[in-house]
Amino acid sequence: MTPRKAPLLGGIDLGGTKIQTAVVDAKGKVAGEARRPTPTSGGPGDVAEEMAAAMREAVEAAGVETADLGGVGVGSPGDADEKTGVVSAAKNLPGWEGSFPLAESLRKELGTDVRVGNDVQVATEAEFQLGAGREFSTLIGVFWGTGVGGGLIIDGKPWVGRGAAGEIGHMVVKRGGAKCPCGRKGCMEAYAGRSAMEAEARRQHEEGHKTDLFKLMHKHDKPRLTSGIWERALDHGDHLAEKLIDRAIEALGTGVASAVNLLDPEAVVLGGGLGVRFGERLMEPLTKEMGKHLFVDERPPAVRVASLGDLGGAIGASLLFAR
Ligand SMILES: [Zn+2]
């Protein structure tokens, strides 16, 4: 008989548009993965069923069974309670304004233990343990995508506060400023979040400002202004795209520097769809904007682009069983 190995772990990254699953070994190596679109109608129960189906596909790809897994971790949007496994107010998911016992529901479906955590926090933990943040013990994860999410590692440990820490996108960068998707005013996300940027681009386009952003969106058959569309527009020298990206960088620099002033971390890891696509290209203007607001400016934190890519969220979720 071969010696018993550490069990494989499952990870599920529950996003507004897709459900990404992975089967991961003790070293974070992916043994199988699957992806399904997130249901756009129905309710939490339908989403949970689709998550279970995507997890089963990944398990099959890895050549094992769900009952063999040491557990399945879920990185969830909304308010994910690690202690109870209940997810509340996941407003970008269908019919999920209230609370739903996600861990319990998946446990029944999959026949293995399930834990839930905040999606951005677990992605930050993945970068800390296996990715761009490995060499640091205190860092801030900044996930620049549809919104702007944040995660914290302090002294080598995740910091979730009372469950809602790390909401860096809702740090105020301008009092009484632009309306944020959260309903408040002047948040960093109101300037830097992909969906806020798209709303602003649309408004200015309708006012008569010239831009190819929406032409490119239709040409490439995209339902929204994806990070790839923004990149193409920048490559074409599209003025409105340049203006809105500059505005986003200014807000990111201001918000991230404020967070750095509070925590004095060794590093900032920049992830998310826009963060990964533009991290290297816009690193210089970003660190310059940050520098303007750093109180101790002679030793700024390292700024690194997240390195685990699309699977970082699912890998991080599996680590909920390795903490
Ligand atoms: Zn906000």
Residues whose N, C-alpha, C, O or C-beta is under 5 A from the ligand:
A	BS01	ZN	G169 H170 C180 C182 R184 C187
